């Protein structure tokens, strides 16, 4: 299993922006070049922390 790669703040902001515009987790994953599960996990964490777009 490969080591976990940390997402940059740019990726996180892009993820929030795309999710707010109605883009699916699968499409976000393709655009950012990361796994769909990573997108879903990070969107859940952002929601739990009360983060949404616009910041």
N, CA, C and O atoms as a GROMACS GRO file, in nm:
protein
  220
    1UNK      N    1   0.084  -0.117   0.000
    1UNK     CA    2   0.000   0.000   0.000
    1UNK      C    3   0.089   0.124   0.000
    1UNK      O    4   0.178   0.136   0.084
    2UNK      N    5   0.065   0.217  -0.094
    2UNK     CA    6   0.150   0.337  -0.101
    2UNK      C    7   0.126   0.430   0.018
    2UNK      O    8   0.020   0.429   0.080
    3UNK      N    9   0.227   0.509   0.048
    3UNK     CA   10   0.214   0.605   0.157
    3UNK      C   11   0.111   0.710   0.120
    3UNK      O   12   0.096   0.745   0.003
    4UNK      N   13   0.041   0.760   0.221
    4UNK     CA   14  -0.059   0.863   0.195
    4UNK      C   15   0.008   0.992   0.155
    4UNK      O   16   0.104   1.037   0.217
    5UNK      N   17  -0.046   1.052   0.051
    5UNK     CA   18   0.004   1.180   0.002
    5UNK      C   19  -0.090   1.288   0.054
    5UNK      O   20  -0.212   1.277   0.040
    6UNK      N   21  -0.034   1.391   0.112
    6UNK     CA   22  -0.116   1.499   0.166
    6UNK      C   23  -0.166   1.588   0.052
    6UNK      O   24  -0.094   1.614  -0.044
    7UNK      N   25  -0.290   1.633   0.065
    7UNK     CA   26  -0.345   1.722  -0.036
    7UNK      C   27  -0.301   1.865  -0.008
    7UNK      O   28  -0.287   1.907   0.107
    8UNK      N   29  -0.281   1.939  -0.114
    8UNK     CA   30  -0.244   2.079  -0.098
    8UNK      C   31  -0.370   2.161  -0.070
    8UNK      O   32  -0.482   2.116  -0.096
    9UNK      N   33  -0.351   2.279  -0.017
    9UNK     CA   34  -0.464   2.368   0.009
    9UNK      C   35  -0.535   2.402  -0.122
    9UNK      O   36  -0.657   2.420  -0.124
   10UNK      N   37  -0.460   2.411  -0.229
   10UNK     CA   38  -0.521   2.440  -0.360
   10UNK      C   39  -0.618   2.329  -0.399
   10UNK      O   40  -0.727   2.357  -0.448
   11UNK      N   41  -0.578   2.203  -0.377
   11UNK     CA   42  -0.667   2.090  -0.407
   11UNK      C   43  -0.792   2.095  -0.321
   11UNK      O   44  -0.902   2.072  -0.370
   12UNK      N   45  -0.774   2.125  -0.193
   12UNK     CA   46  -0.889   2.128  -0.102
   12UNK      C   47  -0.987   2.239  -0.143
   12UNK      O   48  -1.108   2.218  -0.141
   13UNK      N   49  -0.935   2.356  -0.179
   13UNK     CA   50  -1.022   2.464  -0.219
   13UNK      C   51  -1.094   2.432  -0.350
   13UNK      O   52  -1.213   2.460  -0.366
   14UNK      N   53  -1.020   2.373  -0.442
   14UNK     CA   54  -1.080   2.334  -0.570
   14UNK      C   55  -1.189   2.230  -0.547
   14UNK      O   56  -1.294   2.234  -0.612
   15UNK      N   57  -1.164   2.137  -0.455
   15UNK     CA   58  -1.261   2.033  -0.423
   15UNK      C   59  -1.389   2.095  -0.368
   15UNK      O   60  -1.499   2.057  -0.409
   16UNK      N   61  -1.377   2.190  -0.276
   16UNK     CA   62  -1.494   2.256  -0.220
   16UNK      C   63  -1.569   2.336  -0.326
   16UNK      O   64  -1.693   2.336  -0.329
   17UNK      N   65  -1.496   2.404  -0.412
   17UNK     CA   66  -1.558   2.484  -0.517
   17UNK      C   67  -1.636   2.396  -0.614
   17UNK      O   68  -1.750   2.427  -0.650
   18UNK      N   69  -1.574   2.287  -0.656
   18UNK     CA   70  -1.640   2.196  -0.750
   18UNK      C   71  -1.762   2.129  -0.687
   18UNK      O   72  -1.865   2.113  -0.752
   19UNK      N   73  -1.750   2.090  -0.562
   19UNK     CA   74  -1.862   2.025  -0.493
   19UNK      C   75  -1.979   2.123  -0.478
   19UNK      O   76  -2.094   2.084  -0.492
   20UNK      N   77  -1.949   2.249  -0.450
   20UNK     CA   78  -2.054   2.349  -0.434
   20UNK      C   79  -2.126   2.376  -0.566
   20UNK      O   80  -2.243   2.415  -0.567
   21UNK      N   81  -2.057   2.356  -0.677
   21UNK     CA   82  -2.119   2.379  -0.808
   21UNK      C   83  -2.195   2.256  -0.858
   21UNK      O   84  -2.251   2.258  -0.967
   22UNK      N   85  -2.198   2.150  -0.777
   22UNK     CA   86  -2.277   2.032  -0.813
   22UNK      C   87  -2.201   1.922  -0.884
   22UNK      O   88  -2.261   1.827  -0.934
   23UNK      N   89  -2.070   1.933  -0.890
   23UNK     CA   90  -1.987   1.832  -0.955
   23UNK      C   91  -1.983   1.706  -0.868
   23UNK      O   92  -1.971   1.715  -0.746
   24UNK      N   93  -1.991   1.589  -0.930
   24UNK     CA   94  -1.990   1.463  -0.854
   24UNK      C   95  -1.850   1.433  -0.800
   24UNK      O   96  -1.750   1.485  -0.848
   25UNK      N   97  -1.847   1.347  -0.699
   25UNK     CA   98  -1.719   1.307  -0.640
   25UNK      C   99  -1.629   1.240  -0.743
   25UNK      O  100  -1.507   1.259  -0.742
   26UNK      N  101  -1.688   1.164  -0.830
   26UNK     CA  102  -1.610   1.095  -0.933
   26UNK      C  103  -1.546   1.195  -1.030
   26UNK      O  104  -1.429   1.180  -1.065
   27UNK      N  105  -1.622   1.294  -1.071
   27UNK     CA  106  -1.568   1.396  -1.162
   27UNK      C  107  -1.460   1.480  -1.094
   27UNK      O  108  -1.360   1.514  -1.156
   28UNK      N  109  -1.481   1.513  -0.967
   28UNK     CA  110  -1.381   1.589  -0.892
   28UNK      C  111  -1.251   1.509  -0.884
   28UNK      O  112  -1.143   1.565  -0.901
   29UNK      N  113  -1.263   1.380  -0.857
   29UNK     CA  114  -1.145   1.294  -0.847
   29UNK      C  115  -1.067   1.292  -0.979
   29UNK      O  116  -0.944   1.296  -0.978
   30UNK      N  117  -1.137   1.286  -1.090
   30UNK     CA  118  -1.071   1.284  -1.220
   30UNK      C  119  -0.999   1.417  -1.245
   30UNK      O  120  -0.885   1.418  -1.290
   31UNK      N  121  -1.067   1.527  -1.215
   31UNK     CA  122  -1.008   1.660  -1.238
   31UNK      C  123  -0.882   1.678  -1.154
   31UNK      O  124  -0.781   1.729  -1.203
   32UNK      N  125  -0.887   1.637  -1.027
   32UNK     CA  126  -0.774   1.657  -0.937
   32UNK      C  127  -0.670   1.546  -0.943
   32UNK      O  128  -0.559   1.562  -0.891
   33UNK      N  129  -0.704   1.434  -1.005
   33UNK     CA  130  -0.610   1.323  -1.016
   33UNK      C  131  -0.590   1.249  -0.886
   33UNK      O  132  -0.480   1.203  -0.855
   34UNK      N  133  -0.699   1.236  -0.807
   34UNK     CA  134  -0.693   1.164  -0.679
   34UNK      C  135  -0.806   1.063  -0.675
   34UNK      O  136  -0.891   1.061  -0.764
   35UNK      N  137  -0.807   0.980  -0.573
   35UNK     CA  138  -0.909   0.876  -0.561
   35UNK      C  139  -1.043   0.935  -0.519
   35UNK      O  140  -1.048   1.034  -0.446
   36UNK      N  141  -1.152   0.874  -0.566
   36UNK     CA  142  -1.286   0.918  -0.531
   36UNK      C  143  -1.309   0.911  -0.381
   36UNK      O  144  -1.375   0.997  -0.324
   37UNK      N  145  -1.256   0.808  -0.317
   37UNK     CA  146  -1.273   0.794  -0.172
   37UNK      C  147  -1.203   0.908  -0.097
   37UNK      O  148  -1.250   0.951   0.009
   38UNK      N  149  -1.092   0.955  -0.150
   38UNK     CA  150  -1.022   1.069  -0.090
   38UNK      C  151  -1.109   1.194  -0.098
   38UNK      O  152  -1.117   1.270  -0.002
   39UNK      N  153  -1.174   1.213  -0.211
   39UNK     CA  154  -1.264   1.327  -0.227
   39UNK      C  155  -1.378   1.317  -0.127
   39UNK      O  156  -1.409   1.415  -0.058
   40UNK      N  157  -1.440   1.201  -0.119
   40UNK     CA  158  -1.553   1.183  -0.028
   40UNK      C  159  -1.511   1.205   0.118
   40UNK      O  160  -1.582   1.272   0.193
   41UNK      N  161  -1.398   1.150   0.157
   41UNK     CA  162  -1.350   1.166   0.295
   41UNK      C  163  -1.326   1.312   0.328
   41UNK      O  164  -1.366   1.360   0.434
   42UNK      N  165  -1.260   1.383   0.238
   42UNK     CA  166  -1.228   1.523   0.263
   42UNK      C  167  -1.351   1.612   0.261
   42UNK      O  168  -1.357   1.709   0.336
   43UNK      N  169  -1.449   1.581   0.178
   43UNK     CA  170  -1.573   1.659   0.178
   43UNK      C  171  -1.651   1.636   0.307
   43UNK      O  172  -1.714   1.728   0.359
   44UNK      N  173  -1.648   1.513   0.358
   44UNK     CA  174  -1.713   1.485   0.486
   44UNK      C  175  -1.643   1.558   0.600
   44UNK      O  176  -1.709   1.612   0.689
   45UNK      N  177  -1.512   1.560   0.599
   45UNK     CA  178  -1.436   1.631   0.702
   45UNK      C  179  -1.465   1.781   0.696
   45UNK      O  180  -1.480   1.846   0.800
   46UNK      N  181  -1.472   1.835   0.576
   46UNK     CA  182  -1.500   1.978   0.561
   46UNK      C  183  -1.640   2.011   0.614
   46UNK      O  184  -1.658   2.112   0.681
   47UNK      N  185  -1.737   1.926   0.584
   47UNK     CA  186  -1.873   1.948   0.633
   47UNK      C  187  -1.878   1.941   0.785
   47UNK      O  188  -1.946   2.021   0.849
   48UNK      N  189  -1.806   1.846   0.843
   48UNK     CA  190  -1.803   1.833   0.989
   48UNK      C  191  -1.739   1.955   1.055
   48UNK      O  192  -1.774   1.993   1.166
   49UNK      N  193  -1.644   2.015   0.983
   49UNK     CA  194  -1.575   2.135   1.036
   49UNK      C  195  -1.652   2.263   1.004
   49UNK      O  196  -1.612   2.371   1.048
   50UNK      N  197  -1.761   2.251   0.929
   50UNK     CA  198  -1.842   2.368   0.895
   50UNK      C  199  -1.786   2.449   0.779
   50UNK      O  200  -1.821   2.566   0.762
   51UNK      N  201  -1.700   2.389   0.698
   51UNK     CA  202  -1.645   2.459   0.582
   51UNK      C  203  -1.732   2.438   0.460
   51UNK      O  204  -1.779   2.327   0.435
   52UNK      N  205  -1.753   2.544   0.385
   52UNK     CA  206  -1.823   2.534   0.258
   52UNK      C  207  -1.771   2.642   0.166
   52UNK      O  208  -1.689   2.725   0.206
   53UNK      N  209  -1.819   2.641   0.042
   53UNK     CA  210  -1.771   2.740  -0.054
   53UNK      C  211  -1.876   2.846  -0.071
   53UNK      O  212  -1.993   2.809  -0.079
   54UNK      N  213  -1.847   2.974  -0.077
   54UNK     CA  214  -1.714   3.034  -0.064
   54UNK      C  215  -1.666   3.036   0.080
   54UNK      O  216  -1.745   3.042   0.174
   55UNK      N  217  -1.536   3.030   0.094
   55UNK     CA  218  -1.477   3.024   0.228
   55UNK      C  219  -1.500   3.150   0.299
   55UNK      O  220  -1.458   3.165   0.414
   0.00000   0.00000   0.00000
